[in-house]
Amino acid sequence: MRCPSCRQVGTFESIPDTNDVRTNVYFLGQRRCPKPGCHTHVFVVCYPDGRIEHSYPAELIDFDSARIPAKLVQTFSQALECHANGLHIPAAIMIRRTLEEVCADKQASGKVLRDRITALSNLVVLPKPLMEAMHELRLLGNDAAHVEAKTYDTIGDDEIRAAITLTREILKGLYQLDELVAALRALKK
């Protein structure tokens, strides 16, 4: 599994001197991250074949936070934590808040988020589909925050997974792409 702290993937180790509890369907146990210096402690609910049903803290979708401002990382990480714990409406709200913070970081102004996203399109270079995705993410967040908003019929796991994927790509395009291109150019003769 992916460690909820260091985010490395590994086979988690049993905690010495602890026993798993077996039920008719699951076994419950304590594990720790195998990475030296991390050893994050997790509780797991597993099937007899070892597949994890759930872990506490929950396993998060991977996210590369390099070169992304700390405030954005904190907000988007909260969206990931909400999703990992099945809290889809709060996840959608935190994704929308991530967009608010992107606009603030890039100094895109406007009275409402729709206007700030439009202003952002004049300040940064992103593919048109990602700029359009920002408006879709805004609408998803609106539906999560406002009872009367009905753009999306439901806000469930599928919607949030898609929203997380799009948000990661937006953040990558805004904060990480230049350095990746520079690294490739540095390899030229």
C-alpha positions, -999 to +999 in steps of 0.1 A: +000+000+000+010+036-003+021+051+031-002+079+042+028+098+055+058+094+033+036+084+003+060+056-007+046+023-019+057-008+001+047-040+018+038-029+053+053-049+082+035-064+111+041-047+144+062-069+167+043-084+197+008-077+183-016-102+170-042-098+142-078-102+151-097-126+127-135-123+120-156-144+096-149-120+067-118-099+076-088-098+097-078-066+116-042-057+123-016-032+129+012-025+103+040-001+098+056+015+068+088-003+058+107+029+050+135+036+075+128+069+092+091+067+085+076+036+101+041+052+101+017+031+121-016+021+103-045-001+113-058-023+084-089-042+077-080-070+052-095-099+035-080-133+042-061-131+009-043-099+021-063-074+000-069-043+020-105-032+025-095-001+044-067+014+064-065+040+091-052+065+083-066+060+048-044+055+018-043+086-004-043+091-041-007+099-051+002+136-056+036+151-064+038+183-044+072+194-056+074+232-065+037+238-056+032+265-029+027+251+006-008+266+010-020+249-022-005+216-011-022+218+023-056+225+008-054+199-020-041+173+005-072+179+026-093+171-005-073+139-009-079+130+027-116+137+025-118+114-006-098+086+010-123+086+039-153+086+016-162+122+023-171+133-013-189+165-006-161+180+016-135+168-010-154+187-038-154+218-016-116+215-009-109+211-046-129+243-053-109+260-026-077+248-042-088+267-074-095+297-053-060+296-039-045+290-074-062+322-085-049+341-054-014+328-059-014+339-096-031+372-087-061+366-109-088+390-098-126+391-101-156+393-079-165+356-080-144+325-088-158+322-123-144+357-130-111+349-114-107+317-135-114+337-166-088+363-155-064+335-148-066+324-184-050+357-194-022+353-169-010+318-174-005+293-202-026+262-198-042+241-225-078+252-232-093+219-219-076+224-185-090+260-183-124+246-191-119+219-165-114+246-139-149+258-146-162+223-143-144+218-110-159+252-098-194+239-106-187+206-088-176+226-058-207+248-060-229+218-060-211+205-029-215+238-011-249+249-021-281+228-018-298+247-046-270+241-071-278+211-093-252+210-121-241+174-111-267+148-101-245+132-075-211+139-060-196+104-055-163+086-059-163+088-097-168+125-097-142+132-071-116+108-087-120+127-120-118+161-102-086+150-084-071+139-116-079+172-133-067+192-104-034+174-103-029+181-140-038+218-135-013+221-107+014+202-127+008+225-156+010+257-135+038+248-112+059+219-124+060+218-162+086+245-167+111+227-146+105+194-164+111+211-198+142+228-184+155+194-173+151+180-207+167+210-224+197+207-200+203+172-215+210+187-250+245+188-263 
